[in-house]
Amino acid sequence: MATRFRLVMAMQRTIQRIHTLVDTPRLKSFSLNAPKSVDVEYANGIKFSLSAEFLRVYSPAADGKIRSIGSEKVISGRRHVGIMSAEPVGNYGDSFR
């Protein structure tokens, strides 16, 4: 049992070292282009412009509004979507309204 505990602890230390060695991109800017898109830029130069429709379809919060027809996901009300405000939630999230 003690050997198993030491193995688990060694694995956890290794995972922590890997996570600290990986160069995680840092957010440089986040701007809202109401009502149609959100622009995100990282410190390493990568930029994304995410449309309101894209965020509506792929948001985990949209899961409750998904119907399935065959194997396709159908989300109602995604065409005329707009983002009027963005607010930080916790340490890592944003809430769009």
Biopython code that builds the backbone (N, CA, C, O; Angstrom):
import numpy as np
from Bio.PDB.StructureBuilder import StructureBuilder

atoms = [
    (1, "MET", "N", (0.819, -1.192, 0.000)),
    (1, "MET", "CA", (0.000, 0.000, 0.000)),
    (1, "MET", "C", (0.867, 1.262, 0.000)),
    (1, "MET", "O", (0.563, 2.227, -0.701)),
    (2, "ALA", "N", (1.944, 1.253, 0.785)),
    (2, "ALA", "CA", (2.824, 2.412, 0.851)),
    (2, "ALA", "C", (3.540, 2.628, -0.490)),
    (2, "ALA", "O", (3.786, 3.765, -0.893)),
    (3, "THR", "N", (3.868, 1.534, -1.169)),
    (3, "THR", "CA", (4.519, 1.641, -2.470)),
    (3, "THR", "C", (3.582, 2.296, -3.479)),
    (3, "THR", "O", (4.008, 3.120, -4.289)),
    (4, "ARG", "N", (2.327, 1.932, -3.425)),
    (4, "ARG", "CA", (1.336, 2.523, -4.327)),
    (4, "ARG", "C", (1.187, 4.017, -4.053)),
    (4, "ARG", "O", (1.093, 4.817, -4.984)),
    (5, "PHE", "N", (1.167, 4.386, -2.782)),
    (5, "PHE", "CA", (1.052, 5.792, -2.404)),
    (5, "PHE", "C", (2.240, 6.592, -2.937)),
    (5, "PHE", "O", (2.064, 7.680, -3.487)),
    (6, "ARG", "N", (3.449, 6.051, -2.773)),
    (6, "ARG", "CA", (4.645, 6.738, -3.271)),
    (6, "ARG", "C", (4.606, 6.882, -4.784)),
    (6, "ARG", "O", (5.022, 7.908, -5.322)),
    (7, "LEU", "N", (4.109, 5.858, -5.476)),
    (7, "LEU", "CA", (3.994, 5.916, -6.928)),
    (7, "LEU", "C", (3.015, 7.003, -7.356)),
    (7, "LEU", "O", (3.291, 7.758, -8.288)),
    (8, "VAL", "N", (1.880, 7.084, -6.681)),
    (8, "VAL", "CA", (0.884, 8.112, -6.995)),
    (8, "VAL", "C", (1.456, 9.502, -6.733)),
    (8, "VAL", "O", (1.259, 10.408, -7.542)),
    (9, "MET", "N", (2.150, 9.684, -5.635)),
    (9, "MET", "CA", (2.747, 10.980, -5.310)),
    (9, "MET", "C", (3.812, 11.358, -6.350)),
    (9, "MET", "O", (3.888, 12.516, -6.761)),
    (10, "ALA", "N", (4.626, 10.396, -6.773)),
    (10, "ALA", "CA", (5.642, 10.670, -7.787)),
    (10, "ALA", "C", (4.992, 11.064, -9.108)),
    (10, "ALA", "O", (5.489, 11.951, -9.803)),
    (11, "MET", "N", (3.890, 10.415, -9.458)),
    (11, "MET", "CA", (3.176, 10.753, -10.691)),
    (11, "MET", "C", (2.608, 12.170, -10.606)),
    (11, "MET", "O", (2.669, 12.923, -11.577)),
    (12, "GLN", "N", (2.063, 12.529, -9.458)),
    (12, "GLN", "CA", (1.515, 13.876, -9.286)),
    (12, "GLN", "C", (2.609, 14.933, -9.403)),
    (12, "GLN", "O", (2.393, 15.967, -10.036)),
    (13, "ARG", "N", (3.764, 14.700, -8.815)),
    (13, "ARG", "CA", (4.878, 15.650, -8.925)),
    (13, "ARG", "C", (5.331, 15.787, -10.374)),
    (13, "ARG", "O", (5.626, 16.891, -10.832)),
    (14, "THR", "N", (5.386, 14.674, -11.094)),
    (14, "THR", "CA", (5.777, 14.711, -12.507)),
    (14, "THR", "C", (4.779, 15.510, -13.327)),
    (14, "THR", "O", (5.173, 16.316, -14.169)),
    (15, "ILE", "N", (3.505, 15.297, -13.092)),
    (15, "ILE", "CA", (2.467, 16.042, -13.813)),
    (15, "ILE", "C", (2.574, 17.529, -13.508)),
    (15, "ILE", "O", (2.433, 18.352, -14.412)),
    (16, "GLN", "N", (2.819, 17.887, -12.257)),
    (16, "GLN", "CA", (2.972, 19.304, -11.903)),
    (16, "GLN", "C", (4.168, 19.921, -12.616)),
    (16, "GLN", "O", (4.086, 21.056, -13.084)),
    (17, "ARG", "N", (5.277, 19.192, -12.707)),
    (17, "ARG", "CA", (6.448, 19.711, -13.416)),
    (17, "ARG", "C", (6.159, 19.916, -14.894)),
    (17, "ARG", "O", (6.577, 20.914, -15.480)),
    (18, "ILE", "N", (5.446, 18.972, -15.496)),
    (18, "ILE", "CA", (5.106, 19.098, -16.916)),
    (18, "ILE", "C", (4.246, 20.331, -17.125)),
    (18, "ILE", "O", (4.476, 21.092, -18.065)),
    (19, "HIS", "N", (3.263, 20.539, -16.266)),
    (19, "HIS", "CA", (2.376, 21.695, -16.413)),
    (19, "HIS", "C", (3.110, 23.016, -16.241)),
    (19, "HIS", "O", (2.734, 24.009, -16.864)),
    (20, "THR", "N", (4.139, 23.051, -15.419)),
    (20, "THR", "CA", (4.889, 24.298, -15.247)),
    (20, "THR", "C", (5.875, 24.519, -16.388)),
    (20, "THR", "O", (6.269, 25.656, -16.644)),
    (21, "LEU", "N", (6.282, 23.457, -17.076)),
    (21, "LEU", "CA", (7.221, 23.588, -18.184)),
    (21, "LEU", "C", (6.530, 23.975, -19.493)),
    (21, "LEU", "O", (7.149, 24.575, -20.372)),
    (22, "VAL", "N", (5.262, 23.634, -19.618)),
    (22, "VAL", "CA", (4.531, 23.930, -20.848)),
    (22, "VAL", "C", (4.280, 25.433, -20.921)),
    (22, "VAL", "O", (3.839, 26.051, -19.952)),
    (23, "ASP", "N", (4.563, 26.002, -22.071)),
    (23, "ASP", "CA", (4.374, 27.432, -22.277)),
    (23, "ASP", "C", (2.914, 27.704, -22.629)),
    (23, "ASP", "O", (2.532, 27.647, -23.798)),
    (24, "THR", "N", (2.118, 27.992, -21.638)),
    (24, "THR", "CA", (0.708, 28.278, -21.841)),
    (24, "THR", "C", (0.565, 29.690, -22.382)),
    (24, "THR", "O", (1.109, 30.633, -21.807)),
    (25, "PRO", "N", (-0.176, 29.847, -23.501)),
    (25, "PRO", "CA", (-0.335, 31.196, -24.041)),
    (25, "PRO", "C", (-1.113, 32.094, -23.080)),
    (25, "PRO", "O", (-2.136, 31.691, -22.528)),
    (26, "ARG", "N", (-0.626, 33.282, -22.895)),
    (26, "ARG", "CA", (-1.272, 34.261, -22.015)),
    (26, "ARG", "C", (-2.144, 35.188, -22.839)),
    (26, "ARG", "O", (-1.771, 35.603, -23.937)),
    (27, "LEU", "N", (-3.297, 35.504, -22.302)),
    (27, "LEU", "CA", (-4.226, 36.397, -22.977)),
    (27, "LEU", "C", (-3.669, 37.813, -22.988)),
    (27, "LEU", "O", (-3.323, 38.355, -21.939)),
    (28, "LYS", "N", (-3.583, 38.418, -24.176)),
    (28, "LYS", "CA", (-3.066, 39.771, -24.312)),
    (28, "LYS", "C", (-4.220, 40.769, -24.370)),
    (28, "LYS", "O", (-4.202, 41.791, -23.685)),
    (29, "SER", "N", (-5.228, 40.461, -25.196)),
    (29, "SER", "CA", (-6.376, 41.366, -25.279)),
    (29, "SER", "C", (-7.656, 40.589, -25.572)),
    (29, "SER", "O", (-7.644, 39.529, -26.197)),
    (30, "PHE", "N", (-8.730, 41.146, -25.106)),
    (30, "PHE", "CA", (-10.061, 40.575, -25.269)),
    (30, "PHE", "C", (-10.981, 41.754, -25.542)),
    (30, "PHE", "O", (-11.173, 42.605, -24.674)),
    (31, "SER", "N", (-11.549, 41.812, -26.734)),
    (31, "SER", "CA", (-12.406, 42.958, -27.042)),
    (31, "SER", "C", (-13.733, 42.495, -27.634)),
    (31, "SER", "O", (-13.795, 41.546, -28.416)),
    (32, "LEU", "N", (-14.767, 43.181, -27.243)),
    (32, "LEU", "CA", (-16.116, 42.896, -27.703)),
    (32, "LEU", "C", (-16.463, 43.842, -28.837)),
    (32, "LEU", "O", (-16.377, 45.061, -28.682)),
    (33, "ASN", "N", (-16.853, 43.293, -29.971)),
    (33, "ASN", "CA", (-17.343, 44.074, -31.099)),
    (33, "ASN", "C", (-18.851, 43.858, -31.177)),
    (33, "ASN", "O", (-19.357, 43.149, -32.048)),
    (34, "ALA", "N", (-19.550, 44.490, -30.241)),
    (34, "ALA", "CA", (-20.995, 44.270, -30.120)),
    (34, "ALA", "C", (-21.709, 44.655, -31.399)),
    (34, "ALA", "O", (-21.337, 45.655, -32.012)),
    (35, "PRO", "N", (-22.683, 43.935, -31.819)),
    (35, "PRO", "CA", (-23.210, 42.709, -31.230)),
    (35, "PRO", "C", (-22.743, 41.443, -31.929)),
    (35, "PRO", "O", (-23.271, 40.369, -31.637)),
    (36, "LYS", "N", (-21.777, 41.517, -32.839)),
    (36, "LYS", "CA", (-21.499, 40.382, -33.714)),
    (36, "LYS", "C", (-20.321, 39.487, -33.370)),
    (36, "LYS", "O", (-20.346, 38.314, -33.741)),
    (37, "SER", "N", (-19.270, 39.975, -32.671)),
    (37, "SER", "CA", (-18.108, 39.112, -32.458)),
    (37, "SER", "C", (-17.282, 39.528, -31.246)),
    (37, "SER", "O", (-17.458, 40.603, -30.672)),
    (38, "VAL", "N", (-16.377, 38.631, -30.889)),
    (38, "VAL", "CA", (-15.422, 38.846, -29.808)),
    (38, "VAL", "C", (-14.040, 38.574, -30.395)),
    (38, "VAL", "O", (-13.832, 37.539, -31.028)),
    (39, "ASP", "N", (-13.098, 39.487, -30.192)),
    (39, "ASP", "CA", (-11.723, 39.300, -30.655)),
    (39, "ASP", "C", (-10.847, 38.945, -29.461)),
    (39, "ASP", "O", (-10.905, 39.585, -28.411)),
    (40, "VAL", "N", (-10.029, 37.902, -29.649)),
    (40, "VAL", "CA", (-9.129, 37.432, -28.605)),
    (40, "VAL", "C", (-7.731, 37.385, -29.187)),
    (40, "VAL", "O", (-7.529, 36.841, -30.273)),
    (41, "GLU", "N", (-6.747, 37.957, -28.468)),
    (41, "GLU", "CA", (-5.356, 37.920, -28.913)),
    (41, "GLU", "C", (-4.491, 37.425, -27.760)),
    (41, "GLU", "O", (-4.646, 37.846, -26.614)),
    (42, "TYR", "N", (-3.573, 36.514, -28.099)),
    (42, "TYR", "CA", (-2.664, 35.966, -27.099)),
    (42, "TYR", "C", (-1.282, 36.592, -27.241)),
    (42, "TYR", "O", (-0.955, 37.150, -28.288)),
    (43, "ALA", "N", (-0.487, 36.502, -26.208)),
    (43, "ALA", "CA", (0.843, 37.108, -26.181)),
    (43, "ALA", "C", (1.768, 36.529, -27.243)),
    (43, "ALA", "O", (2.709, 37.199, -27.669)),
    (44, "ASN", "N", (1.517, 35.295, -27.680)),
    (44, "ASN", "CA", (2.360, 34.686, -28.711)),
    (44, "ASN", "C", (1.963, 35.109, -30.124)),
    (44, "ASN", "O", (2.518, 34.598, -31.096)),
    (45, "GLY", "N", (1.002, 36.044, -30.254)),
    (45, "GLY", "CA", (0.629, 36.597, -31.547)),
    (45, "GLY", "C", (-0.583, 35.967, -32.208)),
    (45, "GLY", "O", (-1.051, 36.471, -33.229)),
    (46, "ILE", "N", (-1.101, 34.886, -31.657)),
    (46, "ILE", "CA", (-2.265, 34.229, -32.247)),
    (46, "ILE", "C", (-3.516, 35.053, -31.945)),
    (46, "ILE", "O", (-3.743, 35.471, -30.810)),
    (47, "LYS", "N", (-4.329, 35.277, -32.992)),
    (47, "LYS", "CA", (-5.554, 36.070, -32.853)),
    (47, "LYS", "C", (-6.749, 35.260, -33.324)),
    (47, "LYS", "O", (-6.648, 34.475, -34.267)),
    (48, "PHE", "N", (-7.875, 35.454, -32.665)),
    (48, "PHE", "CA", (-9.123, 34.820, -33.058)),
    (48, "PHE", "C", (-10.218, 35.863, -33.064)),
    (48, "PHE", "O", (-10.254, 36.745, -32.206)),
    (49, "SER", "N", (-11.106, 35.761, -34.031)),
    (49, "SER", "CA", (-12.325, 36.552, -34.031)),
    (49, "SER", "C", (-13.472, 35.551, -34.011)),
    (49, "SER", "O", (-13.704, 34.840, -34.988)),
    (50, "LEU", "N", (-14.184, 35.502, -32.892)),
    (50, "LEU", "CA", (-15.235, 34.506, -32.694)),
    (50, "LEU", "C", (-16.595, 35.164, -32.855)),
    (50, "LEU", "O", (-16.929, 36.103, -32.131)),
    (51, "SER", "N", (-17.377, 34.670, -33.803)),
    (51, "SER", "CA", (-18.696, 35.257, -34.045)),
    (51, "SER", "C", (-19.666, 34.863, -32.945)),
    (51, "SER", "O", (-19.479, 33.855, -32.264)),
    (52, "ALA", "N", (-20.695, 35.665, -32.782)),
    (52, "ALA", "CA", (-21.725, 35.378, -31.786)),
    (52, "ALA", "C", (-22.403, 34.051, -32.093)),
    (52, "ALA", "O", (-22.721, 33.295, -31.175)),
    (53, "GLU", "N", (-22.627, 33.758, -33.367)),
    (53, "GLU", "CA", (-23.251, 32.494, -33.755)),
    (53, "GLU", "C", (-22.379, 31.309, -33.366)),
    (53, "GLU", "O", (-22.881, 30.306, -32.859)),
    (54, "PHE", "N", (-21.050, 31.422, -33.606)),
    (54, "PHE", "CA", (-20.117, 30.352, -33.247)),
    (54, "PHE", "C", (-20.154, 30.105, -31.738)),
    (54, "PHE", "O", (-20.249, 28.960, -31.295)),
    (55, "LEU", "N", (-20.078, 31.177, -30.954)),
    (55, "LEU", "CA", (-20.095, 31.033, -29.499)),
    (55, "LEU", "C", (-21.417, 30.442, -29.021)),
    (55, "LEU", "O", (-21.437, 29.662, -28.069)),
    (56, "ARG", "N", (-22.513, 30.802, -29.667)),
    (56, "ARG", "CA", (-23.827, 30.271, -29.287)),
    (56, "ARG", "C", (-23.907, 28.781, -29.543)),
    (56, "ARG", "O", (-24.420, 28.033, -28.711)),
    (57, "VAL", "N", (-23.400, 28.338, -30.693)),
    (57, "VAL", "CA", (-23.494, 26.927, -31.062)),
    (57, "VAL", "C", (-22.552, 26.057, -30.238)),
    (57, "VAL", "O", (-22.932, 24.964, -29.817)),
    (58, "TYR", "N", (-21.318, 26.531, -30.001)),
    (58, "TYR", "CA", (-20.321, 25.700, -29.339)),
    (58, "TYR", "C", (-20.169, 25.951, -27.848)),
    (58, "TYR", "O", (-19.290, 25.363, -27.218)),
    (59, "SER", "N", (-20.990, 26.799, -27.273)),
    (59, "SER", "CA", (-20.933, 27.060, -25.848)),
    (59, "SER", "C", (-21.488, 25.871, -25.074)),
    (59, "SER", "O", (-22.515, 25.314, -25.461)),
    (60, "PRO", "N", (-20.823, 25.465, -23.978)),
    (60, "PRO", "CA", (-21.372, 24.393, -23.154)),
    (60, "PRO", "C", (-22.748, 24.749, -22.588)),
    (60, "PRO", "O", (-23.556, 23.859, -22.319)),
    (61, "ALA", "N", (-23.015, 26.027, -22.410)),
    (61, "ALA", "CA", (-24.313, 26.443, -21.884)),
    (61, "ALA", "C", (-25.429, 26.197, -22.890)),
    (61, "ALA", "O", (-26.600, 26.153, -22.513)),
    (62, "ALA", "N", (-25.088, 26.036, -24.156)),
    (62, "ALA", "CA", (-26.094, 25.785, -25.183)),
    (62, "ALA", "C", (-26.547, 24.335, -25.197)),
    (62, "ALA", "O", (-27.517, 24.001, -25.876)),
    (63, "ASP", "N", (-25.856, 23.461, -24.454)),
    (63, "ASP", "CA", (-26.182, 22.037, -24.478)),
    (63, "ASP", "C", (-27.627, 21.748, -24.096)),
    (63, "ASP", "O", (-28.229, 20.809, -24.615)),
    (64, "GLY", "N", (-28.179, 22.535, -23.206)),
    (64, "GLY", "CA", (-29.552, 22.297, -22.784)),
    (64, "GLY", "C", (-30.563, 22.619, -23.861)),
    (64, "GLY", "O", (-31.721, 22.218, -23.748)),
    (65, "LYS", "N", (-30.169, 23.322, -24.892)),
    (65, "LYS", "CA", (-31.081, 23.731, -25.946)),
    (65, "LYS", "C", (-30.857, 22.950, -27.245)),
    (65, "LYS", "O", (-31.343, 23.349, -28.304)),
    (66, "ILE", "N", (-30.126, 21.845, -27.162)),
    (66, "ILE", "CA", (-29.798, 21.067, -28.353)),
    (66, "ILE", "C", (-30.832, 19.963, -28.553)),
    (66, "ILE", "O", (-31.185, 19.244, -27.618)),
    (67, "ARG", "N", (-31.301, 19.846, -29.778)),
    (67, "ARG", "CA", (-32.127, 18.711, -30.177)),
    (67, "ARG", "C", (-31.312, 17.912, -31.179)),
    (67, "ARG", "O", (-30.443, 18.471, -31.849)),
    (68, "SER", "N", (-31.568, 16.644, -31.291)),
    (68, "SER", "CA", (-30.865, 15.822, -32.273)),
    (68, "SER", "C", (-31.826, 15.366, -33.354)),
    (68, "SER", "O", (-32.922, 14.881, -33.072)),
    (69, "ILE", "N", (-31.401, 15.529, -34.576)),
    (69, "ILE", "CA", (-32.121, 14.974, -35.719)),
    (69, "ILE", "C", (-31.112, 14.073, -36.407)),
    (69, "ILE", "O", (-30.174, 14.544, -37.051)),
    (70, "GLY", "N", (-31.316, 12.776, -36.263)),
    (70, "GLY", "CA", (-30.304, 11.837, -36.752)),
    (70, "GLY", "C", (-29.075, 11.983, -35.888)),
    (70, "GLY", "O", (-29.154, 11.861, -34.666)),
    (71, "SER", "N", (-27.938, 12.244, -36.508)),
    (71, "SER", "CA", (-26.706, 12.428, -35.737)),
    (71, "SER", "C", (-26.293, 13.896, -35.691)),
    (71, "SER", "O", (-25.248, 14.224, -35.127)),
    (72, "GLU", "N", (-27.107, 14.794, -36.282)),
    (72, "GLU", "CA", (-26.772, 16.210, -36.306)),
    (72, "GLU", "C", (-27.349, 16.918, -35.089)),
    (72, "GLU", "O", (-28.440, 16.591, -34.622)),
    (73, "LYS", "N", (-26.605, 17.887, -34.587)),
    (73, "LYS", "CA", (-27.089, 18.735, -33.501)),
    (73, "LYS", "C", (-27.845, 19.905, -34.116)),
    (73, "LYS", "O", (-27.374, 20.537, -35.062)),
    (74, "VAL", "N", (-29.001, 20.181, -33.575)),
    (74, "VAL", "CA", (-29.789, 21.315, -34.042)),
    (74, "VAL", "C", (-30.009, 22.243, -32.866)),
    (74, "VAL", "O", (-30.582, 21.842, -31.853)),
    (75, "ILE", "N", (-29.561, 23.473, -32.991)),
    (75, "ILE", "CA", (-29.734, 24.459, -31.929)),
    (75, "ILE", "C", (-30.617, 25.564, -32.491)),
    (75, "ILE", "O", (-30.278, 26.214, -33.480)),
    (76, "SER", "N", (-31.756, 25.759, -31.839)),
    (76, "SER", "CA", (-32.668, 26.784, -32.331)),
    (76, "SER", "C", (-32.215, 28.169, -31.885)),
    (76, "SER", "O", (-31.573, 28.312, -30.844)),
    (77, "GLY", "N", (-32.549, 29.186, -32.671)),
    (77, "GLY", "CA", (-32.274, 30.564, -32.298)),
    (77, "GLY", "C", (-30.833, 30.990, -32.412)),
    (77, "GLY", "O", (-30.396, 31.849, -31.647)),
    (78, "ARG", "N", (-30.072, 30.428, -33.335)),
    (78, "ARG", "CA", (-28.650, 30.775, -33.421)),
    (78, "ARG", "C", (-28.346, 31.804, -34.500)),
    (78, "ARG", "O", (-27.238, 32.339, -34.530)),
    (79, "ARG", "N", (-29.292, 32.099, -35.387)),
    (79, "ARG", "CA", (-29.005, 33.022, -36.492)),
    (79, "ARG", "C", (-28.971, 34.473, -36.070)),
    (79, "ARG", "O", (-28.075, 35.214, -36.474)),
    (80, "HIS", "N", (-29.908, 34.882, -35.284)),
    (80, "HIS", "CA", (-30.015, 36.298, -34.918)),
    (80, "HIS", "C", (-29.524, 36.500, -33.491)),
    (80, "HIS", "O", (-30.235, 37.028, -32.636)),
    (81, "VAL", "N", (-28.296, 36.068, -33.259)),
    (81, "VAL", "CA", (-27.690, 36.147, -31.936)),
    (81, "VAL", "C", (-26.808, 37.384, -31.882)),
    (81, "VAL", "O", (-26.103, 37.691, -32.844)),
    (82, "GLY", "N", (-26.845, 38.083, -30.777)),
    (82, "GLY", "CA", (-25.975, 39.228, -30.591)),
    (82, "GLY", "C", (-25.385, 39.231, -29.202)),
    (82, "GLY", "O", (-25.990, 38.710, -28.265)),
    (83, "ILE", "N", (-24.220, 39.807, -29.060)),
    (83, "ILE", "CA", (-23.571, 39.932, -27.754)),
    (83, "ILE", "C", (-23.584, 41.409, -27.399)),
    (83, "ILE", "O", (-22.989, 42.229, -28.099)),
    (84, "MET", "N", (-24.256, 41.742, -26.326)),
    (84, "MET", "CA", (-24.358, 43.144, -25.929)),
    (84, "MET", "C", (-23.368, 43.514, -24.836)),
    (84, "MET", "O", (-22.963, 44.672, -24.725)),
    (85, "SER", "N", (-22.971, 42.515, -24.015)),
    (85, "SER", "CA", (-22.005, 42.794, -22.957)),
    (85, "SER", "C", (-21.225, 41.527, -22.623)),
    (85, "SER", "O", (-21.687, 40.415, -22.877)),
    (86, "ALA", "N", (-20.050, 41.708, -22.057)),
    (86, "ALA", "CA", (-19.215, 40.601, -21.594)),
    (86, "ALA", "C", (-18.718, 40.953, -20.203)),
    (86, "ALA", "O", (-18.217, 42.053, -19.968)),
    (87, "GLU", "N", (-18.865, 39.997, -19.275)),
    (87, "GLU", "CA", (-18.448, 40.220, -17.889)),
    (87, "GLU", "C", (-17.584, 39.068, -17.422)),
    (87, "GLU", "O", (-17.901, 37.916, -17.719)),
    (88, "PRO", "N", (-16.498, 39.335, -16.699)),
    (88, "PRO", "CA", (-15.678, 38.243, -16.171)),
    (88, "PRO", "C", (-16.434, 37.455, -15.107)),
    (88, "PRO", "O", (-17.181, 38.016, -14.306)),
    (89, "VAL", "N", (-16.219, 36.136, -15.122)),
    (89, "VAL", "CA", (-16.830, 35.247, -14.139)),
    (89, "VAL", "C", (-15.717, 34.394, -13.549)),
    (89, "VAL", "O", (-15.081, 33.624, -14.268)),
    (90, "GLY", "N", (-15.479, 34.522, -12.265)),
    (90, "GLY", "CA", (-14.416, 33.756, -11.623)),
    (90, "GLY", "C", (-13.050, 34.178, -12.135)),
    (90, "GLY", "O", (-12.848, 35.331, -12.516)),
    (91, "ASN", "N", (-12.111, 33.235, -12.141)),
    (91, "ASN", "CA", (-10.749, 33.535, -12.579)),
    (91, "ASN", "C", (-10.536, 33.339, -14.073)),
    (91, "ASN", "O", (-9.632, 33.945, -14.649)),
    (92, "TYR", "N", (-11.346, 32.511, -14.705)),
    (92, "TYR", "CA", (-11.063, 32.125, -16.084)),
    (92, "TYR", "C", (-12.187, 32.332, -17.062)),
    (92, "TYR", "O", (-11.947, 32.267, -18.267)),
    (93, "GLY", "N", (-13.406, 32.578, -16.616)),
    (93, "GLY", "CA", (-14.548, 32.598, -17.524)),
    (93, "GLY", "C", (-15.064, 33.985, -17.834)),
    (93, "GLY", "O", (-14.693, 34.976, -17.205)),
    (94, "ASP", "N", (-15.935, 34.015, -18.827)),
    (94, "ASP", "CA", (-16.642, 35.240, -19.211)),
    (94, "ASP", "C", (-18.094, 34.895, -19.431)),
    (94, "ASP", "O", (-18.426, 33.796, -19.874)),
    (95, "SER", "N", (-18.948, 35.832, -19.120)),
    (95, "SER", "CA", (-20.378, 35.675, -19.347)),
    (95, "SER", "C", (-20.791, 36.684, -20.413)),
    (95, "SER", "O", (-20.539, 37.882, -20.279)),
    (96, "PHE", "N", (-21.423, 36.193, -21.463)),
    (96, "PHE", "CA", (-21.885, 37.063, -22.549)),
    (96, "PHE", "C", (-23.388, 37.217, -22.446)),
    (96, "PHE", "O", (-24.110, 36.253, -22.190)),
    (97, "ARG", "N", (-23.852, 38.440, -22.648)),
    (97, "ARG", "CA", (-25.303, 38.702, -22.626)),
    (97, "ARG", "C", (-25.685, 39.461, -23.865)),
    (97, "ARG", "O", (-26.857, 39.787, -24.053)),
]
sb = StructureBuilder()
sb.init_structure("model")
sb.init_model(0)
sb.init_chain("A")
sb.init_seg("    ")
for serial, (resi, resn, name, xyz) in enumerate(atoms, 1):
    if name == "N":
        sb.init_residue(resn, " ", resi, " ")
    sb.init_atom(name, np.array(xyz, "f"), 0.0, 1.0, " ", f" {name:<3s}", serial, name[0])
structure = sb.get_structure()
